[in-house]
Structure formats: C-alpha cells, structure tokens
Amino acid sequence: MNDIIRIMLINLCAVMLLQVCGWLISLARKNVTIADSIWGAGFVIIAWLTFFQSGGFFGRKLLITAAVTLWGLRLFIHITTRGIGKGEDPRYGEWRKKYGAKFPLVSLFRVFLIQGIFMWLIALPVQIGQIAPLPGHFTVFDLAGILIWLTGITIEASADYQLSRFIADHGNRGKVMRYKLWKYSRHPNYFGESTIWWGIFIIACQVEYGVLTVISPLLITYTLLKLTGVSLMEETIFKDNPEYDEYKRVTSSFIPWFPKG
C-alpha cells in the first residue's frame, strides 16, 4: 500500500506540473486550446512514470504502458496538428468572453488544474494495474481488455480521420459530418475514447484493488457525455444550426446505432 501511495503522489505532482506549464504557455499564446493537446501526453507521462517505479508483472506493465502510449501520442499529434493555424477553440472562447480579465486565473483552475486531477483519476487503472505483482502471468482479462482497447482506438482513430478529411474538403464548408461512422453516432470519437478506458479497466480489474479503478471508465464516460465533450460542444459549436438539429433528431448521441427513420 505504501508503494501505491508513493507512486501515485509522484504521478499527481508530475501531471499538475505539466498542467501549470501548459497554463503558462496558454498565457503567452493567449490560447487555451493547448489544454486539449496535453491531455493525451499527460497519460503517457503517468504510464511511464509508473512503469519505471513499480514492481508488478512485467508483461502486464508493458501491455498497459504500450496501449496508453499509442493512444496518448496519437491523440496528442492529432489534436496538435488539427489546431495549427487556427484560433482558440470556440468552447474556450465563450468562457474568455464570459470572464473577461478574470479568465487567465479561471482557466488555471477550471481548465488546467481540474484537468490534471481528472487525468490522474482516470489513469487509476494504468497505475494500479502496473503496481500489483499478481497475477504474475497473462489471463483472460488481459486478452479481453486489450481487445476492447483495440476496438476503441480503431473507432476513435477512424472517426478522427473521417472528420478531418471531411473538413479538409472546402465543398463541405458549413455542412454537418454525418457519413460513415458519423452516420451512427454524433460523437463516435468520444465513444471510442470511452471504450479504450473500459478496456484498460478490464485489464486492471483482476489485480489487488483493481476493481476500485472502475471510477476511471465511469468518470471519462461521464466527462465526455456531460462536461467537456458532447454537451459542451453541442451547446457552443453547433448551437442554432438547423442541419445539426435534424442530425440530432435521427442520430444517436454517443453509442453507435442505426439512424431513426
């Protein structure tokens, strides 16, 4: 237990330092969107810090760390390149208008520090799954978890690619992406990310205290649905868009399903 507490406290300090650095960069650039870029990178840092500090089963440590690294770096590269040459995300722009001169301080706590805490909590299975020494071999949970993770990252990466191709076509300017994976879910990329964390939880749930890390997939799913994902995006970017209103009427919000009608 002492090792778990020590490792997790070190990881918490690391991600909070990352968030403060991100905040300072956002002040210099007057653009808070960097918070989105460092989201994936923070999990990679936690995964590798835990890998080198813990003494759990090496195969499971490597499996979890590799999965988180592939996901985190892909997401970091995707979000960073997507934002090159563009202004601040409209979601943060709304907050900047609302809080005015107070926004820099508000962004420190409401965007960066709270994101660091969420990151640390969501990464619980990444940490607990690596620290526990038993089971000292691969099990059906490892296989099931990595298959669920693979499903999630395939959906997330495919949805991101399809959307980026759609946006790159100038003929689609002002239109709503509602094809391929986006025909079955208004936010397939968010569904894929949630699925990824359910997969990592399945890997970790078999170890000591692992079942407690269910808070991770529950928290990321709730966050994507109610806080920073689906609800916030639809209340800002797609607000008062008649085509999107029709899209909402016939298309599942999160879990992919056949369109109505």
N, C-alpha and C positions, 0 to 999 in steps of 0.2 A: 504493500500500500504506500509506503514512503517513497518508493521509486516512482510510482504513478503520480503522486502529488508533485514531486520534484520536477519530473519531466514535463508535466502539463503546465506548471507555473513558468518554466523556462519558455515553453512554446507560447504561452499567453503574452509574456513580455516581448517576445520576438514579433508576434503579429501586431501588437499595439505600437511597437516601434516602426514597423512597416507602414501602419496607418498614419502615424504622425508625419512620417517622411512624405507620404502621398499627399497629405493635407498641405504641407509646406510647398510642395510643387504646384498644387492647385491654386494656392495664393499667388505664386509667381506668374502662373499662366492665366489666372482668372478663369479657370475652367475646372469644374469638379468632376468631370467625366473620367478622370484618371482613376477614381474610386472603382469604376467598373473594370478597368484593366487589371488592377492589382488584386481583384477578387480571386481569380484562379491562381495567381502567383503565390498568394498567401498560403493556400492549401499545400502547394508544393514545398514551401519552406517548412510547414508543420510536419509533413510526411518525412522529409529527410532529416530534420532535427530529431524526430522520434526514432527513425531508423538507426541513427548513429548512437543514440543514448540508451536504447532499450536492449534487453537480452532475450527477447521472445524467439519463437521458432523462426529461423532464418527464411525458410521458404515462404511463410505467410507474410513476413515483413517485406520481402522483396515483391510479392504479389500485390500487396496493398500500396506500397510506395510507387511501384511502376504504374499501377492503374491511376493513382491520383496525379502522378507526374504527367502522364499522357493527356489526361483530361485537362489539368490545370494549364499546361503550356499551350495546348490547342486553343483553349478559351482565351488565354492572355493574348496570343497572337491574333486571333480573330477579332477580338474587341478593339485591340490597339490599332490594327491596320484599318478597321472599319471607320475609326474616328479620325484618321489622318485627313487634314484639310477641312475638317468640319468644325462647327462651333460646339458649344456646350449642349449636352443632352437637354431637350425641352423639359423633361421632368425636373431637372435641377434648375433650369431657367425659371420655372414657375416659382420655385422656392426663393430664388435670388430676388425676384420682383416682390415677393411677399414680405421678406425680412429686411430688404434694403441693406443698410450699413451693418446690421447685425449678422448678415448672412455668413461671413467668414467664421465667426465663433459658432454659429448654429451648425454650419457644415462640419466643423470639427467633431461635435458631439453627435449630431443627428445622422451624419453620413459616415464619417471615417471611424470614430471610436466605437459606435454601435455596430458597425460592420465588422470590426475586429473581434468583438465579443461573439457575434453571430458566427463568424468564421471559426473561432475556437470551439464553440459548442457543436457546430455541425461536423467538425473534424474529430469528434469524440471517438467514433469507431476506427478512425485512422490511427489514433493514439493508443486506445485500449487494445485494439486488435494486434498491435505490434509488441506491446509491452508484455502481455501474458505469455508464459512459456508453454502452456498446454492448451489444446492438444499439440503434441510435438510432431505432427505429421499432417498432411493434407487430408481433408474429409469431404463429404458430400456438400457441406456448407460452403466450402471454398469454391467448389465447382459451380454450385447453384448461384452463388454470389457473383462470380466473375462472368457468368453467362447473362445475368440480369444487368450487370455493369456494361457488358458489351452491347446489349440491346439498347440501353440508354444512351451510350455515347454515339452509337450509329444513328439513332434518331436525332439527337441534338446536332451532330455534325452535318448530317444530311439536310436538316431543316435550315441551319445557318447558311449552308452553301446555296440551297434553293432560293432563299430570300435575297442573298447578296447578288445572285445572278439576275433575279427579277428587278431589283433596284438599279442595277447597272444598265439595264435596257431603258433608254430615255423614252421609249414609247409607252412605258408603264408609269410614267410620272403622274402622280395624283391618283393612281389606281391602288386597289387593295390586293395584296397577295392572297389568293385563295385557290391555289393549284397544288398538285402533288400532295405532300404531307400536310400542307396548309389547308387542303380541302377537308380534312378530317378533324383538325384541331386548329383553333385560332392561335395557339401558342405551343406548337409541337416541340420547339426547342426547350421550353421550360419543362414540359412533360419529360423530355429526355434527361434533363439535369436531375429532376426528382428521382427518376428511375435509377440513375447512376448511384445516388446515395442510398437507395434501398438495397442495391446490390452490395455496396461496401458494408452496410449494416449486417446483411446476411452472413458475410464472411466473419465479422467481428462478434456476432451474437453467440457463437459457440464457446468463446473464451470466458474466463472468470470476469464478472462484472459486465460482460459484453451485452447482455440483454438490456442493460440500462441505457445503452447508447442508441436505443430506438428514438430518443429525443432528436437525434440527428436527422433522419429522413422525415420525421414529423415536422420538425422546425423548418427545413428547407422547403417542404411542400407547402406549408402554411405561408411562409415568406413569399414564395413565388406566386401563390394564389391571391393573397390578401394585402401584402405590404409593398414590396418593390417591383413586383412583376406584373401579373395580369391586370389587377385592379388599377394600379397607378398608371400603367401605360394606356389603358383604355379611357381613363379619366383625363388624360392630357393629350397625347399624340393623336388619338382617334376621336377626340371629342367633337360632336356636331358634324360627323361625317356620314351622310346618308347611305353611301355604299357600304360603309363599315357597319352601320345599323342593320342593314339587310344581311350582311355576312354574319353578324352576331345571332340573328334570328334563326338561321339554318345550320350553324356550325357549332360543334362542341367547344366549350371554352378551354378545356385542358386535356382530358383523356381523349385520345383519337377515337372517333366513332363516325358512322355514316351520316351524311348531311340529312337534315329533315326535309321531307318533301321530295 
